[in-house]
């Protein structure tokens, strides 16, 4: 895939899976790296089980937090049905994690770390350094199993999509 001027990432899943937290980590990592970053959230239901999506955009200049249909570089679903529902947001040549979800779910022993595992895999494809990710993980998971989140992130960073 050609290096874009703006990176467009669409996280999606159902409430309680960590979609918003994953977007928060990526947003922090991009900001720490010096990119102009925008993020927004769309909640289908305000409680566990409803559709949740988060758009993250970063680059030299980003004007809107919402990614238009057909412009997503990386579609990162936490639930297969949500990935299928939002597939039309993916641009031609974009990377869709939906096909790897069954394998990813089987690799995770504790589903609380699915979001960290997915951003570890995504990190392979983004122009952000390990130091940016470490700082972002520290901000988001400062009081919530930081060491385990780092371990999961870096183990997933080695997994091929």
MITIDREN-813089 format. One record per residue: residue in three letters; residue number from 1; x, y, z of N, C-alpha, C in turn. Coordinates in steps of 0.05 Angstrom, whole numbers. Each point is the difference from the previous one (the first is absolute). Layout:
BEGIN
+---------+-----+--------+--------+--------+--------+--------+--------+--------+--------+--------+
: residuo : num :    n_x :    n_y :    n_z :   ca_x :   ca_y :   ca_z :    c_x :    c_y :    c_z :
+---------+-----+--------+--------+--------+--------+--------+--------+--------+--------+--------+
:     ALA : NUM :      X :      Y :      Z :      X :      Y :      Z :      X :      Y :      Z :
...
+---------+-----+--------+--------+--------+--------+--------+--------+--------+--------+--------+
This chain:
BEGIN
+---------+-----+--------+--------+--------+--------+--------+--------+--------+--------+--------+
: residuo : num :    n_x :    n_y :    n_z :   ca_x :   ca_y :   ca_z :    c_x :    c_y :    c_z :
+---------+-----+--------+--------+--------+--------+--------+--------+--------+--------+--------+
:     UNK :   1 :     17 :    -23 :      0 :    -17 :     23 :      0 :     18 :     25 :      0 :
:     UNK :   2 :     -7 :     19 :    -17 :     15 :     25 :     -1 :     -4 :     16 :     26 :
:     UNK :   3 :     21 :     13 :      9 :     -1 :     16 :     25 :    -19 :     23 :     -4 :
:     UNK :   4 :    -22 :      1 :     16 :    -20 :     21 :     -3 :      9 :     26 :     14 :
:     UNK :   5 :    -11 :     23 :     -8 :      4 :     25 :     14 :    -13 :      0 :     27 :
:     UNK :   6 :    -23 :    -12 :      1 :    -16 :     -3 :     24 :     -6 :    -30 :      4 :
:     UNK :   7 :      5 :    -10 :     24 :     -7 :    -27 :      7 :    -28 :     -1 :     11 :
:     UNK :   8 :    -17 :    -17 :    -11 :    -28 :     -3 :      9 :     -5 :    -28 :     11 :
:     UNK :   9 :     -6 :     -1 :     25 :     -4 :    -26 :     14 :    -28 :      0 :     11 :
:     UNK :  10 :    -15 :    -21 :     -6 :    -27 :     -4 :     11 :     -1 :    -24 :     17 :
:     UNK :  11 :     -3 :      4 :     26 :     -4 :    -21 :     20 :    -30 :     -4 :      3 :
:     UNK :  12 :     -8 :    -25 :      2 :    -29 :     -6 :      5 :     -3 :    -26 :     15 :
:     UNK :  13 :    -23 :     -1 :     14 :     -6 :    -24 :     15 :    -25 :      5 :     15 :
:     UNK :  14 :     -3 :    -14 :     23 :    -23 :      4 :     16 :      9 :     10 :     28 :
:     UNK :  15 :    -18 :     12 :     14 :      6 :     12 :     26 :     13 :    -19 :     19 :
:     UNK :  16 :     21 :      9 :     13 :     14 :    -16 :     19 :     25 :    -15 :    -11 :
:     UNK :  17 :      5 :      2 :    -26 :     23 :    -14 :    -12 :     26 :     16 :      1 :
:     UNK :  18 :     -2 :     25 :      6 :     25 :     16 :      1 :      5 :     16 :    -25 :
:     UNK :  19 :    -20 :      4 :    -16 :      3 :     15 :    -25 :     10 :     29 :      6 :
:     UNK :  20 :    -13 :     13 :     18 :      7 :     28 :      6 :     27 :      2 :     12 :
:     UNK :  21 :      8 :    -19 :     16 :     26 :      0 :     13 :     22 :     -4 :    -22 :
:     UNK :  22 :     -4 :    -18 :    -19 :     19 :     -4 :    -21 :      4 :     26 :    -16 :
:     UNK :  23 :    -22 :     13 :     -6 :      2 :     26 :    -15 :     15 :     21 :     16 :
:     UNK :  24 :     -4 :      0 :     26 :     14 :     18 :     17 :     30 :     -4 :      0 :
:     UNK :  25 :      8 :    -25 :      1 :     29 :     -7 :     -1 :     12 :     10 :    -27 :
:     UNK :  26 :    -13 :     -7 :    -22 :     10 :      9 :    -26 :      1 :     30 :     -2 :
:     UNK :  27 :    -21 :     13 :      9 :      0 :     30 :     -1 :     23 :     12 :     16 :
:     UNK :  28 :      5 :    -11 :     24 :     22 :     10 :     16 :     27 :     -6 :    -14 :
:     UNK :  29 :      4 :    -23 :    -10 :     25 :     -7 :    -14 :      6 :     19 :    -23 :
:     UNK :  30 :    -21 :      5 :    -16 :      3 :     18 :    -23 :      6 :     29 :      9 :
:     UNK :  31 :    -13 :      9 :     21 :      4 :     26 :     10 :     28 :      3 :     12 :
:     UNK :  32 :      9 :    -20 :     15 :     27 :      0 :     12 :     21 :      1 :    -22 :
:     UNK :  33 :     -6 :    -13 :    -23 :     18 :     -1 :    -22 :      1 :     27 :    -16 :
:     UNK :  34 :    -18 :     18 :      8 :      0 :     26 :    -13 :    -20 :      4 :    -23 :
:     UNK :  35 :    -17 :    -19 :     -4 :    -21 :      2 :    -20 :    -24 :     16 :     10 :
:     UNK :  36 :    -13 :     13 :    -19 :    -26 :     13 :      5 :    -20 :    -23 :      1 :
:     UNK :  37 :    -14 :     -2 :     22 :    -17 :    -24 :      5 :    -28 :      8 :      7 :
:     UNK :  38 :    -20 :    -14 :    -12 :    -28 :      4 :      7 :    -12 :    -28 :      5 :
:     UNK :  39 :    -19 :      0 :     19 :    -13 :    -25 :      7 :    -29 :      6 :      7 :
:     UNK :  40 :    -18 :    -18 :     -7 :    -28 :      3 :      7 :    -11 :    -28 :      6 :
:     UNK :  41 :    -23 :      0 :     14 :    -13 :    -25 :      8 :    -29 :      1 :     -9 :
:     UNK :  42 :    -10 :    -24 :     -7 :    -28 :     -3 :     -7 :    -10 :    -24 :     16 :
:     UNK :  43 :    -20 :      5 :     17 :    -11 :    -21 :     17 :    -28 :     -7 :    -10 :
:     UNK :  44 :     -4 :    -26 :     -5 :    -27 :     -8 :     -8 :    -18 :     -2 :     24 :
:     UNK :  45 :     10 :    -12 :     22 :    -14 :     -1 :     25 :     20 :      8 :     21 :
:     UNK :  46 :     -9 :     13 :     21 :     18 :     10 :     20 :      8 :    -22 :     21 :
:     UNK :  47 :     -8 :    -25 :     -5 :      7 :    -21 :     19 :     13 :    -23 :    -15 :
:     UNK :  48 :     10 :    -19 :     16 :     13 :    -23 :    -12 :    -18 :    -14 :    -21 :
:     UNK :  49 :     12 :     -8 :    -22 :    -14 :    -15 :    -20 :     -9 :     16 :    -24 :
:     UNK :  50 :      0 :     27 :      1 :     -8 :     16 :    -22 :     23 :      6 :    -19 :
:     UNK :  51 :     -5 :      8 :    -24 :     21 :      6 :    -19 :     16 :     25 :      9 :
:     UNK :  52 :     26 :     -2 :     -3 :     18 :     22 :      7 :     21 :      2 :    -23 :
:     UNK :  53 :      5 :     24 :     -8 :     22 :      4 :    -19 :     15 :     25 :      7 :
:     UNK :  54 :     25 :      0 :     -7 :     17 :     24 :      6 :     17 :      5 :    -25 :
:     UNK :  55 :      0 :     24 :     -9 :     16 :      9 :    -23 :     25 :     13 :     11 :
:     UNK :  56 :     23 :     -8 :    -10 :     25 :     14 :      7 :     14 :      8 :    -26 :
:     UNK :  57 :      7 :     25 :     -1 :     14 :     11 :    -23 :     24 :     15 :      9 :
:     UNK :  58 :     23 :     -4 :    -14 :     23 :     16 :      7 :     17 :      4 :    -25 :
:     UNK :  59 :     14 :     22 :     -1 :     17 :      7 :    -22 :     11 :     28 :      4 :
:     UNK :  60 :     10 :     12 :    -21 :     11 :     28 :      2 :    -22 :     19 :      8 :
:     UNK :  61 :    -23 :     -1 :    -13 :    -23 :     16 :      6 :    -25 :    -16 :     -3 :
:     UNK :  62 :    -17 :      0 :     20 :    -25 :    -15 :     -1 :    -23 :     19 :      7 :
:     UNK :  63 :    -20 :      2 :    -18 :    -21 :     20 :      4 :    -25 :    -11 :     14 :
:     UNK :  64 :     -6 :    -26 :     -4 :    -24 :    -11 :     11 :      6 :    -27 :     14 :
:     UNK :  65 :    -13 :     -5 :     22 :      5 :    -26 :     14 :    -14 :    -23 :    -14 :
:     UNK :  66 :    -21 :      5 :    -15 :    -15 :    -22 :    -13 :     13 :     -8 :    -26 :
:     UNK :  67 :      2 :    -26 :     -4 :     11 :    -10 :    -25 :    -22 :     -6 :    -20 :
:     UNK :  68 :      1 :     12 :    -24 :    -21 :     -5 :    -19 :      1 :    -29 :    -10 :
:     UNK :  69 :    -23 :    -10 :     -9 :     -2 :    -27 :    -12 :     20 :     -2 :    -22 :
:     UNK :  70 :     13 :    -23 :     -2 :     20 :     -5 :    -21 :     27 :     12 :      5 :
:     UNK :  71 :      6 :     10 :     24 :     25 :     13 :      5 :     16 :    -12 :     24 :
:     UNK :  72 :    -10 :    -22 :     11 :     13 :    -12 :     23 :     25 :    -16 :     -9 :
:     UNK :  73 :     22 :      5 :     12 :     25 :    -14 :     -6 :      1 :    -27 :     15 :
:     UNK :  74 :    -10 :      0 :     25 :      1 :    -23 :     17 :    -27 :     -4 :     14 :
:     UNK :  75 :    -14 :    -22 :     -6 :    -25 :     -7 :     13 :      7 :    -21 :     21 :
:     UNK :  76 :     -4 :      8 :     26 :      8 :    -17 :     22 :    -25 :     -7 :     17 :
:     UNK :  77 :    -14 :    -21 :     -8 :    -23 :     -9 :     15 :      7 :    -17 :     24 :
:     UNK :  78 :    -15 :      2 :     21 :      3 :    -18 :     23 :    -20 :    -22 :     -1 :
:     UNK :  79 :    -20 :      4 :    -17 :    -22 :    -19 :     -3 :     -5 :     -3 :    -30 :
:     UNK :  80 :     -1 :    -25 :    -10 :     -2 :     -4 :    -29 :    -24 :     14 :    -13 :
:     UNK :  81 :    -23 :     -1 :     13 :    -24 :     13 :    -12 :      4 :     30 :     -4 :
:     UNK :  82 :     14 :     13 :     19 :      5 :     29 :     -3 :     19 :      5 :    -23 :
:     UNK :  83 :     20 :    -17 :     -4 :     18 :      3 :    -22 :    -15 :     -2 :    -27 :
:     UNK :  84 :    -18 :    -20 :     -2 :    -15 :     -4 :    -24 :    -19 :     25 :     -5 :
:     UNK :  85 :    -12 :      9 :     22 :    -19 :     23 :     -2 :     14 :     25 :    -11 :
:     UNK :  86 :     25 :      4 :      8 :     14 :     25 :     -7 :     21 :     -4 :    -23 :
:     UNK :  87 :     -1 :    -23 :    -14 :     19 :     -6 :    -21 :      1 :     21 :    -22 :
:     UNK :  88 :    -23 :     13 :     -5 :     -1 :     20 :    -22 :     16 :     25 :      7 :
:     UNK :  89 :      9 :      3 :     24 :     17 :     23 :      7 :     29 :     -5 :     -9 :
:     UNK :  90 :      8 :    -25 :     -5 :     27 :     -6 :     -8 :      6 :      9 :    -28 :
:     UNK :  91 :     23 :     12 :     -4 :      8 :     10 :    -26 :     12 :    -24 :    -16 :
:     UNK :  92 :      0 :      2 :    -27 :     13 :    -21 :    -15 :     30 :     -2 :      8 :
:     UNK :  93 :      9 :    -24 :      6 :     27 :     -3 :      9 :      4 :      4 :     30 :
:     UNK :  94 :    -22 :      6 :     14 :      1 :      3 :     29 :      3 :    -27 :     14 :
:     UNK :  95 :      8 :      0 :     25 :      5 :    -24 :     15 :    -24 :     -6 :     18 :
:     UNK :  96 :    -12 :    -24 :     -3 :    -23 :     -8 :     15 :      8 :    -23 :     19 :
:     UNK :  97 :     -3 :      4 :     26 :      8 :    -20 :     20 :    -22 :    -21 :      3 :
:     UNK :  98 :    -24 :      4 :    -12 :    -23 :    -18 :      5 :      7 :    -29 :     -6 :
:     UNK :  99 :     14 :     -6 :    -21 :      6 :    -27 :     -7 :     18 :    -15 :     20 :
:     UNK : 100 :     15 :     15 :     15 :     18 :    -12 :     20 :    -12 :     -2 :     28 :
:     UNK : 101 :    -25 :     10 :      3 :    -12 :      1 :     27 :     -2 :    -27 :     14 :
:     UNK : 102 :     -8 :    -21 :    -14 :     -2 :    -26 :     13 :     27 :     -9 :     11 :
:     UNK : 103 :     21 :      3 :    -16 :     27 :     -7 :      9 :      9 :     17 :     23 :
:     UNK : 104 :     -7 :     26 :     -1 :      8 :     19 :     21 :    -14 :     -7 :     26 :
:     UNK : 105 :    -26 :     -5 :     -1 :    -15 :     -8 :     24 :     11 :    -25 :     12 :
:     UNK : 106 :      8 :    -19 :    -17 :     11 :    -25 :     10 :     27 :      4 :     13 :
:     UNK : 107 :     15 :     21 :     -7 :     26 :      5 :     11 :     -1 :     14 :     27 :
:     UNK : 108 :    -22 :     12 :      6 :     -3 :     16 :     25 :    -11 :    -18 :     22 :
:     UNK : 109 :     15 :     -2 :     22 :     -9 :    -17 :     22 :    -19 :     16 :     18 :
:     UNK : 110 :      3 :     26 :      1 :    -16 :     17 :     17 :    -12 :     22 :    -18 :
:     UNK : 111 :    -26 :     -1 :     -5 :    -13 :     18 :    -19 :      2 :     29 :      8 :
:     UNK : 112 :      8 :      6 :     24 :      3 :     28 :      9 :     23 :     13 :    -15 :
:     UNK : 113 :     18 :    -16 :    -12 :     23 :     11 :    -14 :     -3 :     -1 :    -31 :
:     UNK : 114 :    -24 :     -5 :     -9 :     -4 :      0 :    -29 :      7 :     26 :    -13 :
:     UNK : 115 :     -7 :     22 :     13 :      6 :     27 :    -12 :     30 :      4 :     -2 :
:     UNK : 116 :     14 :     -7 :     21 :     29 :      3 :      0 :     13 :    -17 :    -21 :
:     UNK : 117 :    -10 :    -24 :     -3 :     11 :    -19 :    -21 :     -5 :     12 :    -28 :
:     UNK : 118 :    -23 :     10 :     -5 :     -6 :     11 :    -26 :     16 :     25 :     -6 :
:     UNK : 119 :      4 :     17 :     19 :     17 :     24 :     -6 :     29 :     -8 :     -3 :
:     UNK : 120 :      9 :    -22 :     13 :     27 :    -10 :     -5 :      3 :     -9 :    -29 :
:     UNK : 121 :    -20 :    -14 :    -10 :      1 :     -9 :    -28 :     -1 :     25 :    -19 :
:     UNK : 122 :    -17 :     19 :      7 :     -3 :     24 :    -16 :     26 :     16 :      0 :
:     UNK : 123 :     14 :      0 :     22 :     25 :     16 :      3 :     21 :     -7 :    -21 :
:     UNK : 124 :     -1 :    -25 :    -10 :     19 :     -8 :    -21 :     -3 :     17 :    -25 :
:     UNK : 125 :    -24 :     10 :     -4 :     -7 :     13 :    -25 :      1 :     31 :      1 :
:     UNK : 126 :      6 :     10 :     24 :     -1 :     29 :      4 :     27 :     12 :      4 :
:     UNK : 127 :      5 :     25 :     -7 :     26 :     13 :      2 :      6 :     11 :     28 :
:     UNK : 128 :     -6 :    -16 :     20 :      4 :      9 :     28 :     21 :    -18 :     13 :
:     UNK : 129 :     18 :     12 :     15 :     22 :    -15 :     13 :     -9 :    -13 :     26 :
:     UNK : 130 :     15 :    -20 :      8 :     -6 :    -13 :     25 :     -1 :     19 :     24 :
:     UNK : 131 :     17 :     20 :      0 :     -1 :     20 :     22 :    -26 :     15 :      1 :
:     UNK : 132 :    -12 :      5 :    -23 :    -26 :     13 :      0 :    -22 :    -18 :     11 :
:     UNK : 133 :      1 :    -26 :     -8 :    -19 :    -19 :     10 :      3 :     -4 :     30 :
:     UNK : 134 :     24 :     -2 :     10 :      5 :     -4 :     28 :    -12 :     24 :     17 :
:     UNK : 135 :      5 :     24 :    -10 :    -11 :     23 :     15 :    -31 :      0 :     -1 :
:     UNK : 136 :    -11 :     -7 :    -23 :    -29 :     -1 :     -3 :    -12 :    -21 :     18 :
:     UNK : 137 :     12 :    -24 :      0 :    -10 :    -21 :     18 :      2 :      9 :     29 :
:     UNK : 138 :     21 :     14 :      7 :      3 :     10 :     27 :    -21 :     20 :      8 :
:     UNK : 139 :     -8 :     17 :    -19 :    -21 :     20 :      6 :    -27 :    -15 :      4 :
:     UNK : 140 :     -7 :    -17 :    -19 :    -27 :    -13 :      1 :     -2 :    -21 :     21 :
:     UNK : 141 :     21 :    -16 :      4 :     -1 :    -22 :     19 :     16 :      5 :     25 :
:     UNK : 142 :      4 :     25 :      8 :     16 :      6 :     23 :     -8 :    -15 :     25 :
:     UNK : 143 :    -26 :     -3 :      4 :    -10 :    -13 :     25 :    -14 :    -26 :     -7 :
:     UNK : 144 :      6 :    -12 :    -23 :    -15 :    -24 :     -7 :     18 :    -20 :    -15 :
:     UNK : 145 :     14 :    -16 :     15 :     16 :    -22 :    -11 :     19 :     10 :    -22 :
:     UNK : 146 :     15 :     21 :      5 :     18 :     11 :    -21 :     20 :    -20 :     -9 :
:     UNK : 147 :     13 :    -15 :     17 :     20 :    -19 :     -8 :    -11 :    -22 :    -18 :
:     UNK : 148 :    -24 :    -10 :      7 :    -12 :    -21 :    -16 :     -9 :     12 :    -28 :
:     UNK : 149 :    -10 :     24 :      0 :     -7 :     12 :    -26 :     24 :      4 :    -17 :
:     UNK : 150 :     23 :      8 :     11 :     24 :      3 :    -16 :      9 :    -27 :    -11 :
:     UNK : 151 :     -1 :    -21 :     17 :      7 :    -27 :     -9 :    -17 :     -9 :    -23 :
:     UNK : 152 :    -26 :      3 :      3 :    -19 :     -8 :    -21 :      5 :     16 :    -26 :
:     UNK : 153 :      3 :     26 :      3 :      5 :     17 :    -23 :     24 :     -9 :    -16 :
:     UNK : 154 :     23 :     -4 :     13 :     24 :     -7 :    -14 :      0 :    -29 :    -10 :
:     UNK : 155 :    -14 :    -18 :     13 :     -3 :    -27 :    -12 :    -17 :      1 :    -25 :
:     UNK : 156 :    -21 :     16 :      0 :    -17 :      2 :    -24 :     13 :     15 :    -22 :
:     UNK : 157 :     19 :     17 :      6 :     14 :     16 :    -21 :     17 :    -18 :    -18 :
:     UNK : 158 :      5 :    -24 :      9 :     15 :    -20 :    -16 :    -18 :    -18 :    -16 :
:     UNK : 159 :    -26 :      1 :      4 :    -18 :    -18 :    -14 :     -8 :     11 :    -27 :
:     UNK : 160 :      2 :    -16 :    -21 :     -7 :      9 :    -26 :    -30 :     -1 :     -5 :
:     UNK : 161 :    -10 :     21 :    -12 :    -29 :      1 :     -6 :     -6 :    -18 :    -23 :
+---------+-----+--------+--------+--------+--------+--------+--------+--------+--------+--------+
